[in-house]
Amino acid sequence: MESTDRDLRRWADERGEKLDEQGTRILLELMRDELGLPGPGELTPERLRSLLLEVFPEAVVAAADDVPTVLAALRGVVAYLRDSGAVTAPDAAALEMEIDRAAPEFTEIVGDFDAAEQQAAAEVVAGLMRADGVAMDDREAVESWVREFDSLPEAERFARTEEYLREVEERVVPPVRIAPEAELAAAARASRLTAAVVALAEWTGERELTEHETLTDGDAAEARRVLGLKAPDDGGDGELERLWWAAAAAEAIDVEGGRAAPGAALAGLRSADDAALLAAWLPLFDAVAVPEHDYEDGLDAGELVQNALTGVLIHLYEQDEPTPPDELVAAMIDHIGEQYVVEEEGAAMSRLLADAFRRELDVLAEWGIVEPAGDAGGRALTPLAVWAVRELLVADGFLAPVVGDLADATAAELVAGLVWHRPDTADEEIGGWLDGRDASAAAAELLDVMRTGGPGARSLAASVLHRIGAEAAPVVRAAAGHPLAAPYAAMWLSAAGDPEGRELTRGEYLWVFVDTVAGMMEAADPAEAVEAALADVPADADMAAMVDELWRIEHPDLVEVLEALGDHHPDRTVAKTARTAAYKARSA
């Protein structure tokens, strides 16, 4: 390709023509690296169409106004091939005709990618700002951040963005169902945590405090009597102290200058307005769920358990089934061991932690945060706690999807969001999305995703498409001519019993297999992707013969898929065949 690049520049100079050197080099590299062509003279109309409609949109970030420049560069390459004799004049004419045929669709695809890229870029920039503590409603702070970020060297901007995206991927939790606001508010009003803090704040009123801004010993004893709490030396676990500091942190009690007074949040906790009540209750939950006792102070078992409570609550949040208490205890002790050397205390410390944790579970149940669930005595978060944990996760920068949030999304947003769903919630999300749409309009949106998205998006869009009835057949038939959508359209039409439905050709079947594995590799490591893909292969399939054929398939991700099969297929013969096929694909 280096010699072709030089010859092309010389050809342009001799004719006094302007050559887009960067654009031409990108096209030549894509022909070599993605289409596997040993030289541009091997370009055919079919390969050119694949270059424009499949390879280029996935490999190059381009704006809609770049399209004329790209097409002009490609026409220049074709003219050079004709004039240099690398292709015949009739073949060059066929290539030029294919450019003209593909140009409208190429323009549409790049435009769609451009809009999606701009939206994604805006979301990443906003995320970077939030991570740096910039308030999005502070215009001056936003503009200052943008100026500072733009002034950084390109390598540093890229590194910061990459690091942010890695962190975002790690900060994703499974989707949950959120109860209606009225139900959540009713649970918050019924919570003993709410009642205890309101009672404590009302009893406290305005009074003098100690130098440590706590109740005096006499006041503390009276408060325990009024609230029905035990003293620490009478079997209590310091619940008054915990409630006191939670009330202060949540501003139900105002603690300042050695005096206590009713705080601004007290009215919210008493409010008949559901939104106001929940807004006041969330900081209270945050204070008891994230107590942050200082390890250097020498913590007892109860304080160690409370410090680990955040991890326990997130663990419960992420489970789709109730968790047995013994499993929670083991996870909690492992978590504590990451900050505190439990092993040095021996088995006795582990027993103290287990006992303290079971007492903590009882307290959380009284407060309406956890509840018994399942047939095996498991524990689960209450709907109120699910809502509260999610609110705190979102505030901490986590992506925390809610089932039903995608009902009004575009097809592209639906497909992107489904990546984070379990099968049961994905089915529910798809059903909600389809319920609000005309079948033909929904099919058209999904087919557009299949034309413009990557392998993973195509696979998910095809799955959703199969949930749509035969009334969408005219729209699906119209997509049968697009190279990326055609195999999936054919399968849908066949399943729908449409007269234009047909079995896939052998080449199409192999292309879909490669596309499926490539899609799985977007969301999983190669070993997991290969294992998942093989689970759908018929038991009687001759995998060695199938893999041996794959190298002839034209797909941008073919080599990566063959290498994954070569590295991870459990059958040594098939794995060897895949490695050989990968070599052939690279050399073809």
C-alpha positions as MATLAB code, in Angstrom:
seq = 'MESTDRDLRRWADERGEKLDEQGTRILLELMRDELGLPGPGELTPERLRSLLLEVFPEAVVAAADDVPTVLAALRGVVAYLRDSGAVTAPDAAALEMEIDRAAPEFTEIVGDFDAAEQQAAAEVVAGLMRADGVAMDDREAVESWVREFDSLPEAERFARTEEYLREVEERVVPPVRIAPEAELAAAARASRLTAAVVALAEWTGERELTEHETLTDGDAAEARRVLGLKAPDDGGDGELERLWWAAAAAEAIDVEGGRAAPGAALAGLRSADDAALLAAWLPLFDAVAVPEHDYEDGLDAGELVQNALTGVLIHLYEQDEPTPPDELVAAMIDHIGEQYVVEEEGAAMSRLLADAFRRELDVLAEWGIVEPAGDAGGRALTPLAVWAVRELLVADGFLAPVVGDLADATAAELVAGLVWHRPDTADEEIGGWLDGRDASAAAAELLDVMRTGGPGARSLAASVLHRIGAEAAPVVRAAAGHPLAAPYAAMWLSAAGDPEGRELTRGEYLWVFVDTVAGMMEAADPAEAVEAALADVPADADMAAMVDELWRIEHPDLVEVLEALGDHHPDRTVAKTARTAAYKARSA';
ca = [
       0.000    0.000    0.000;
       2.986    2.345    0.602;
       4.009    2.083   -3.049;
       0.400    2.568   -4.167;
       0.176    5.681   -2.024;
       3.332    7.115   -3.587;
       2.253    6.209   -7.131;
      -1.142    7.768   -6.536;
       0.413   11.054   -5.395;
       2.695   11.063   -8.442;
      -0.281   10.325  -10.705;
      -2.222   13.246   -9.220;
       0.757   15.611   -9.543;
       1.285   14.705  -13.213;
      -2.350   15.580  -13.962;
      -2.386   18.691  -11.790;
      -5.219   17.245   -9.756;
      -5.753   17.904   -6.050;
      -5.483   14.744   -3.968;
      -6.911   14.290   -0.487;
      -3.855   12.444    0.806;
      -5.218   11.662    4.259;
      -8.579   10.454    2.928;
      -6.939    8.367    0.238;
      -4.552    6.755    2.729;
      -7.461    5.867    5.043;
      -9.315    4.201    2.159;
      -6.231    2.254    1.072;
      -5.570    1.096    4.640;
      -9.177   -0.052    5.024;
      -8.920   -2.021    1.788;
      -5.802   -3.736    3.100;
      -6.616   -4.191    6.800;
     -10.382   -4.701    6.786;
     -11.125   -6.145    3.340;
      -7.859   -8.088    3.219;
      -6.950   -6.910   -0.308;
      -3.274   -7.342   -1.267;
      -3.661   -4.269   -3.481;
      -6.349   -1.832   -4.639;
      -6.389   -3.559   -8.023;
      -8.343   -6.379   -6.358;
     -11.246   -4.007   -5.636;
     -14.556   -5.206   -7.069;
     -17.974   -3.504   -7.028;
     -19.102   -5.855   -4.257;
     -16.032   -5.102   -2.154;
     -16.361   -1.384   -2.823;
     -19.959   -1.496   -1.607;
     -18.855   -3.327    1.532;
     -16.111   -0.725    2.035;
     -18.590    2.152    1.936;
     -21.591    0.669    3.721;
     -19.978   -1.652    6.260;
     -16.287   -1.071    6.833;
     -15.910    2.707    6.640;
     -18.805    3.645    8.983;
     -17.590    1.242   11.680;
     -13.890    2.090   11.385;
     -13.815    5.844   10.770;
     -15.347    8.734   12.706;
     -16.652   11.050   10.003;
     -19.134   13.911    9.881;
     -21.944   14.152    7.359;
     -20.179   17.016    5.548;
     -17.130   14.734    5.023;
     -19.090   12.487    2.639;
     -18.366   14.423   -0.614;
     -14.658   14.450    0.214;
     -14.611   10.697    0.909;
     -16.454    9.871   -2.307;
     -14.165   12.183   -4.299;
     -11.113   10.440   -2.826;
     -12.544    7.033   -3.749;
     -13.287    8.205   -7.287;
      -9.688    9.408   -7.493;
      -8.440    5.944   -6.477;
     -10.622    4.338   -9.174;
      -9.359    6.792  -11.817;
      -5.763    6.014  -10.806;
      -6.429    2.271  -11.040;
      -7.848    2.750  -14.552;
      -5.052    5.006  -15.790;
      -2.310    2.809  -14.298;
      -3.782   -0.331  -15.822;
      -4.392   -1.985  -12.436;
      -8.006   -2.506  -13.548;
      -9.531   -2.491  -17.007;
     -11.591    0.427  -18.247;
     -14.845   -1.606  -18.050;
     -14.005   -2.683  -14.485;
     -13.254    0.937  -13.552;
     -16.596    1.993  -15.021;
     -18.335   -0.683  -12.940;
     -16.594    0.634   -9.821;
     -17.648    4.201  -10.624;
     -21.240    3.067  -11.132;
     -21.153    1.301   -7.750;
     -19.936    4.505   -6.079;
     -22.912    6.344   -7.587;
     -25.337    3.606   -6.488;
     -23.984    3.431   -2.935;
     -23.577    7.191   -2.446;
     -27.131    7.977   -1.167;
     -27.073    5.119    1.353;
     -23.497    5.937    2.368;
     -24.557    9.552    2.968;
     -27.463    8.421    5.144;
     -25.336    5.960    7.152;
     -22.575    8.464    7.845;
     -25.173   11.070    8.830;
     -26.732    8.653   11.308;
     -23.324    7.742   12.696;
     -22.408   11.422   12.922;
     -25.511   12.251   14.976;
     -24.928    9.259   17.240;
     -21.231   10.151   17.648;
     -22.065   13.744   18.551;
     -24.606   12.611   21.140;
     -22.170   10.091   22.593;
     -19.389   12.687   22.685;
     -21.668   15.151   24.474;
     -22.548   12.519   27.070;
     -18.870   11.677   27.636;
     -17.927   15.349   28.040;
     -20.792   15.868   30.497;
     -19.648   12.802   32.428;
     -16.075   14.089   32.584;
     -17.348   17.405   33.926;
     -19.473   15.746   36.599;
     -16.509   13.568   37.594;
     -14.501   16.778   38.092;
     -17.261   18.240   40.258;
     -18.537   20.759   37.697;
     -22.179   21.746   38.207;
     -23.889   21.407   34.824;
     -26.175   24.371   35.544;
     -23.188   26.639   36.254;
     -22.510   28.051   32.792;
     -19.315   29.843   33.813;
     -17.864   26.697   35.410;
     -18.786   24.618   32.346;
     -17.147   27.076   29.934;
     -14.034   27.275   32.125;
     -13.754   23.474   32.195;
     -14.138   23.236   28.403;
     -11.399   25.854   27.832;
      -9.043   24.047   30.196;
      -9.785   20.628   28.670;
      -9.328   21.921   25.096;
      -5.952   23.374   26.070;
      -4.599   19.968   27.102;
      -2.376   18.021   24.710;
      -4.351   15.607   22.530;
      -2.688   12.580   24.142;
      -3.742   13.727   27.619;
      -7.327   14.411   26.494;
      -7.468   10.950   24.968;
      -6.001    9.320   28.095;
      -8.497   11.072   30.392;
     -11.389   10.065   28.175;
     -10.231    6.444   28.012;
      -9.861    6.291   31.791;
     -13.328    7.784   32.279;
     -14.910    5.276   29.878;
     -13.207    2.387   31.697;
     -14.548    3.653   35.007;
     -18.039    4.096   33.541;
     -18.053    0.495   32.335;
     -17.174   -0.650   35.839;
     -19.819    1.583   37.426;
     -22.885   -0.130   36.021;
     -25.433   -2.005   38.118;
     -28.279   -4.243   36.938;
     -31.685   -2.746   36.150;
     -34.314   -2.698   38.889;
     -38.019   -2.022   39.171;
     -38.928    1.119   41.095;
     -42.223    1.250   43.001;
     -44.621    4.193   42.482;
     -43.859    7.324   44.494;
     -46.997    6.966   46.649;
     -45.985    3.427   47.659;
     -42.448    4.546   48.502;
     -43.697    7.468   50.569;
     -46.105    5.221   52.470;
     -43.213    2.879   53.294;
     -41.053    5.811   54.456;
     -43.848    7.038   56.752;
     -44.222    3.521   58.189;
     -40.465    3.083   58.727;
     -39.341    2.956   62.368;
     -36.272    4.914   61.277;
     -38.509    7.837   60.333;
     -40.548    7.568   63.502;
     -37.474    7.316   65.744;
     -35.701   10.301   64.189;
     -38.840   12.479   64.235;
     -39.458   11.508   67.881;
     -35.825   12.230   68.778;
     -35.917   15.621   67.037;
     -39.209   16.580   68.675;
     -38.018   15.491   72.124;
     -34.695   17.295   71.711;
     -36.235   20.603   70.761;
     -33.713   23.287   71.695;
     -31.126   22.356   74.326;
     -27.482   22.604   75.297;
     -25.078   19.891   74.154;
     -21.703   18.647   75.291;
     -18.465   19.990   73.863;
     -18.624   17.046   71.396;
     -22.077   18.188   70.238;
     -23.812   15.168   71.750;
     -26.518   14.880   74.401;
     -25.411   15.030   78.005;
     -25.478   11.733   79.900;
     -28.691   12.701   81.640;
     -30.385   13.815   78.435;
     -29.219   10.678   76.629;
     -30.721    8.465   79.348;
     -34.020   10.346   79.144;
     -34.020   10.154   75.335;
     -33.532    6.377   75.488;
     -36.445    6.101   77.908;
     -38.718    8.193   75.685;
     -37.733    6.327   72.506;
     -37.730    2.883   74.160;
     -34.035    2.222   73.447;
     -31.595    0.220   75.549;
     -28.417    1.720   76.959;
     -25.112    0.269   75.674;
     -24.349   -1.243   79.109;
     -27.794   -2.859   79.151;
     -27.448   -4.822   75.901;
     -27.969   -1.905   73.521;
     -25.795   -1.341   70.451;
     -25.519    2.422   70.661;
     -28.681    2.942   68.625;
     -29.318    6.372   70.179;
     -25.891    7.614   69.112;
     -26.451    6.263   65.623;
     -29.859    7.922   65.347;
     -28.448   11.169   66.744;
     -25.686   11.490   64.181;
     -27.996   10.346   61.365;
     -30.555   12.999   62.363;
     -27.817   15.622   62.440;
     -26.367   14.555   59.070;
     -29.834   14.588   57.494;
     -30.562   18.011   59.086;
     -33.573   16.753   61.019;
     -31.717   18.146   64.039;
     -29.583   21.260   63.682;
     -26.377   20.844   65.723;
     -24.218   23.962   65.902;
     -22.317   25.977   68.475;
     -23.006   23.574   71.312;
     -26.777   23.743   70.890;
     -29.420   21.565   69.213;
     -32.563   22.785   67.501;
     -35.140   21.343   65.085;
     -33.558   21.073   61.621;
     -34.873   22.081   58.217;
     -35.535   18.450   57.189;
     -37.859   17.747   60.107;
     -40.778   19.328   58.272;
     -40.074   17.077   55.287;
     -40.140   13.943   57.412;
     -43.540   15.018   58.758;
     -44.839   16.159   55.360;
     -48.003   14.848   53.732;
     -46.372   15.596   50.358;
     -44.830   12.378   49.033;
     -41.973   14.011   47.115;
     -41.030   16.233   50.079;
     -41.022   13.251   52.430;
     -38.804   11.126   50.178;
     -36.416   14.052   49.637;
     -35.995   14.317   53.422;
     -35.819   10.542   53.980;
     -33.020    9.850   51.484;
     -30.274   11.731   53.421;
     -31.431    9.917   56.553;
     -31.008    6.569   54.798;
     -27.623    7.704   53.480;
     -26.470    8.552   56.994;
     -27.353    5.145   58.470;
     -26.240    3.156   55.401;
     -22.856    4.893   55.097;
     -21.797    5.659   58.700;
     -18.026    5.844   57.970;
     -16.593    4.997   61.371;
     -12.838    5.698   61.402;
     -10.834    2.452   61.408;
      -7.978    4.157   63.244;
     -10.261    4.732   66.230;
     -10.282    1.005   66.994;
     -13.705   -0.262   65.987;
     -15.812   -2.923   67.654;
     -17.617   -5.633   65.697;
     -20.825   -3.616   65.375;
     -18.996   -0.596   63.951;
     -17.046   -2.792   61.533;
     -20.330   -4.274   60.304;
     -21.865   -0.832   59.872;
     -18.858    0.290   57.833;
     -19.414   -2.693   55.532;
     -23.129   -1.990   55.204;
     -22.843   -0.104   51.922;
     -21.315   -3.137   50.227;
     -23.993   -5.412   51.663;
     -26.802   -3.190   50.408;
     -25.266   -2.961   46.926;
     -24.844   -6.743   46.927;
     -28.547   -7.168   47.660;
     -29.417   -4.545   45.057;
     -27.557   -6.459   42.343;
     -29.179   -9.833   43.050;
     -32.269  -11.017   41.205;
     -33.016  -13.558   43.952;
     -33.073  -13.260   47.783;
     -29.701  -13.902   49.448;
     -29.340  -16.273   52.439;
     -27.986  -14.534   55.570;
     -24.993  -16.915   55.775;
     -23.939  -15.881   52.267;
     -24.268  -12.227   53.235;
     -22.175  -12.810   56.354;
     -19.387  -14.435   54.310;
     -19.404  -11.614   51.759;
     -19.429   -9.007   54.524;
     -16.469  -10.577   56.371;
     -14.505  -10.723   53.091;
     -15.284   -7.044   52.507;
     -14.194   -6.088   56.036;
     -11.006   -8.071   55.552;
     -10.019   -5.739   52.720;
      -9.682   -2.827   55.207;
      -9.201   -4.608   58.536;
      -7.057   -7.658   59.268;
      -9.736   -9.962   60.647;
      -7.465  -13.017   60.495;
      -5.276  -11.679   63.309;
      -8.286  -11.792   65.628;
      -9.006  -15.412   64.696;
     -12.294  -17.269   64.554;
     -13.576  -15.435   67.620;
     -13.642  -12.140   65.697;
     -15.464  -13.776   62.794;
     -18.126  -15.034   65.219;
     -18.464  -11.553   66.729;
     -18.879  -10.083   63.263;
     -21.470  -12.703   62.307;
     -23.464  -12.037   65.490;
     -23.243   -8.266   64.999;
     -24.349   -8.604   61.403;
     -27.419  -10.630   62.300;
     -28.369   -7.967   64.840;
     -27.847   -5.356   62.116;
     -30.175   -7.278   59.791;
     -32.856   -7.139   62.486;
     -32.404   -3.367   62.826;
     -32.561   -2.901   59.060;
     -35.763   -4.935   58.962;
     -37.303   -2.728   61.668;
     -36.326    0.345   59.674;
     -37.982   -1.009   56.517;
     -34.724   -1.472   54.607;
     -34.478   -5.273   54.291;
     -37.143   -7.948   54.498;
     -37.345  -11.760   54.570;
     -37.861  -13.181   51.085;
     -37.884  -16.542   49.345;
     -38.432  -20.026   50.677;
     -34.936  -20.488   52.127;
     -35.010  -17.635   54.646;
     -33.237  -15.219   52.335;
     -33.084  -11.440   52.606;
     -33.896   -8.800   49.997;
     -34.108   -5.040   49.887;
     -37.552   -3.558   50.364;
     -38.902   -1.462   47.458;
     -38.100    1.646   49.523;
     -34.486    0.553   49.947;
     -34.156   -0.347   46.251;
     -35.220    3.195   45.398;
     -32.891    4.731   47.997;
     -29.838    2.647   47.029;
     -30.378    3.520   43.373;
     -30.626    7.238   44.185;
     -27.288    7.095   46.012;
     -25.655    5.067   43.221;
     -26.787    7.565   40.583;
     -25.526   10.449   42.722;
     -22.175    8.650   42.913;
     -21.924    8.421   39.130;
     -23.208    4.885   38.557;
     -25.325    3.905   35.583;
     -28.370    2.377   37.285;
     -31.077    1.494   34.734;
     -34.744    1.256   35.696;
     -37.065   -1.232   34.030;
     -39.445    0.751   31.842;
     -37.115    3.681   31.196;
     -36.639    2.610   27.558;
     -40.345    2.651   26.655;
     -40.009    6.054   24.955;
     -36.477    5.537   23.653;
     -35.403    5.390   20.012;
     -34.545    1.966   18.636;
     -30.838    2.808   18.891;
     -31.264    3.801   22.549;
     -33.296    0.659   23.228;
     -30.618   -1.605   21.753;
     -27.850    0.213   23.654;
     -29.821   -0.004   26.904;
     -30.678   -3.701   26.555;
     -26.989   -4.554   26.944;
     -27.339   -4.001   30.714;
     -30.473   -6.109   31.159;
     -31.025   -9.657   32.354;
     -33.238  -11.831   30.101;
     -36.374  -11.290   32.227;
     -36.070   -7.512   32.411;
     -35.001   -7.327   28.743;
     -38.221   -9.092   27.717;
     -40.222   -6.667   29.822;
     -38.367   -3.675   28.372;
     -38.850   -4.861   24.780;
     -42.542   -5.477   25.394;
     -43.004   -1.983   26.805;
     -41.148   -0.448   23.865;
     -43.221   -2.311   21.272;
     -46.531   -1.601   23.019;
     -46.236    2.093   22.318;
     -45.360    1.830   18.616;
     -46.851    1.042   15.252;
     -45.379   -2.278   14.092;
     -44.112   -0.954   10.767;
     -42.556    2.128   12.339;
     -40.840   -0.003   14.982;
     -39.493   -2.393   12.337;
     -38.175    0.518   10.259;
     -36.314    1.904   13.286;
     -34.794   -1.473   14.112;
     -33.699   -2.100   10.528;
     -32.030    1.299   10.528;
     -30.043    0.228   13.602;
     -29.051   -2.961   11.768;
     -27.831   -0.936    8.792;
     -25.824    1.557   10.848;
     -24.829   -0.277   14.029;
     -22.123   -2.760   14.878;
     -22.533   -6.546   15.159;
     -23.835   -6.444   18.733;
     -26.450   -3.828   17.860;
     -27.528   -5.831   14.776;
     -27.984   -8.987   16.820;
     -30.070   -7.255   19.483;
     -32.112   -5.347   16.899;
     -32.818   -8.600   15.065;
     -34.010  -10.202   18.304;
     -36.416   -7.325   18.907;
     -37.559   -7.440   15.271;
     -38.636  -11.061   15.741;
     -41.130   -9.867   18.360;
     -43.007   -7.888   15.680;
     -45.859   -9.443   13.729;
     -46.407  -10.014   10.014;
     -47.917   -6.543    9.521;
     -44.328   -5.227    9.289;
     -43.526   -7.445    6.283;
     -43.493   -4.650    3.642;
     -40.906   -2.716    5.646;
     -38.743   -5.804    6.162;
     -38.959   -6.757    2.483;
     -37.662   -3.301    1.564;
     -34.513   -3.938    3.647;
     -33.649   -7.185    1.882;
     -31.287   -5.389   -0.494;
     -28.987   -3.969    2.183;
     -25.911   -6.161    2.772;
     -25.963   -5.797    6.574;
     -29.707   -6.242    7.026;
     -30.470   -8.732    4.236;
     -29.678  -12.005    6.082;
     -31.653  -10.928    9.148;
     -34.550   -9.736    6.953;
     -34.591  -13.084    5.162;
     -34.769  -14.981    8.456;
     -37.600  -12.756    9.710;
     -39.607  -13.140    6.484;
     -39.161  -16.910    6.577;
     -40.271  -17.112   10.223;
     -43.275  -14.889    9.446;
     -44.352  -17.190    6.587;
     -43.971  -14.383    4.059;
     -43.873  -15.445    0.371;
     -40.498  -13.730    0.011;
     -39.058  -15.608    2.979;
     -36.288  -18.068    2.227;
     -33.582  -20.129    3.784;
     -30.224  -18.411    4.101;
     -27.581  -19.294    1.577;
     -24.532  -21.043    2.984;
     -22.554  -17.822    2.682;
     -25.225  -15.827    4.503;
     -25.441  -18.415    7.265;
     -21.685  -18.239    7.798;
     -21.763  -14.408    7.703;
     -24.465  -14.332   10.390;
     -22.404  -16.723   12.526;
     -19.377  -14.402   12.275;
     -21.574  -11.367   12.961;
     -23.071  -13.066   16.026;
     -19.702  -13.990   17.533;
     -18.350  -10.499   16.777;
     -21.351   -8.996   18.550;
     -20.799  -11.184   21.596;
     -17.139  -10.145   21.669;
     -18.228   -6.525   22.072;
     -19.738   -7.323   25.465;
     -17.621  -10.255   26.686;
     -14.075  -11.526   26.483;
     -13.319  -13.835   23.533;
     -13.491  -17.042   25.594;
     -16.953  -16.212   26.927;
     -18.140  -15.071   23.495;
     -17.033  -18.321   21.854;
     -18.688  -20.398   24.584;
     -21.966  -18.491   24.226;
     -21.950  -18.701   20.425;
     -21.288  -22.461   20.422;
     -24.274  -23.004   22.709;
     -26.543  -22.019   19.776;
     -24.821  -24.222   17.180;
     -26.777  -27.420   16.349;
     -25.296  -30.493   18.019;
     -24.850  -32.272   14.678;
     -23.061  -29.359   12.998;
     -19.660  -30.141   11.469;
     -17.784  -27.271   13.111;
     -14.431  -28.107   11.533;
     -15.893  -27.950    8.019;
     -17.844  -24.828    8.878;
     -14.812  -23.012   10.260;
     -12.742  -24.069    7.249;
     -15.210  -22.192    5.035;
     -15.284  -19.013    7.097;
     -12.112  -17.448    5.715;
     -13.881  -16.753    2.400;
     -16.585  -14.666    4.107;
     -16.293  -10.885    3.743;
     -16.885   -9.446    7.195;
     -14.904   -6.649    8.912;
     -14.439   -8.738   12.080;
     -13.693  -12.078   10.397;
     -10.054  -12.357   11.443;
     -10.783  -11.459   15.077;
     -13.575  -14.071   15.216;
     -11.377  -16.783   13.706;
      -8.568  -15.957   16.121;
     -11.008  -16.199   19.039;
     -12.219  -19.601   17.799;
      -8.616  -20.700   17.371;
      -7.718  -19.669   20.903;
     -10.835  -20.828   22.735;
     -12.723  -23.580   20.878;
     -12.687  -26.679   23.132;
     -12.142  -29.087   20.196;
      -8.453  -29.042   19.287;
      -9.153  -29.981   15.661;
     -11.642  -27.143   15.234;
      -9.293  -24.725   16.997;
      -6.439  -25.641   14.660;
      -8.721  -25.265   11.649;
      -9.744  -21.814   12.895;
      -6.135  -20.689   13.266;
      -5.418  -21.869    9.714;
      -8.526  -20.082    8.442;
      -7.439  -16.884   10.214;
      -4.087  -17.083    8.427;
      -5.858  -17.570    5.086;
      -8.202  -14.651    5.786;
      -5.279  -12.350    6.564;
      -3.409  -13.485    3.466;
      -6.326  -13.559    1.015;
];
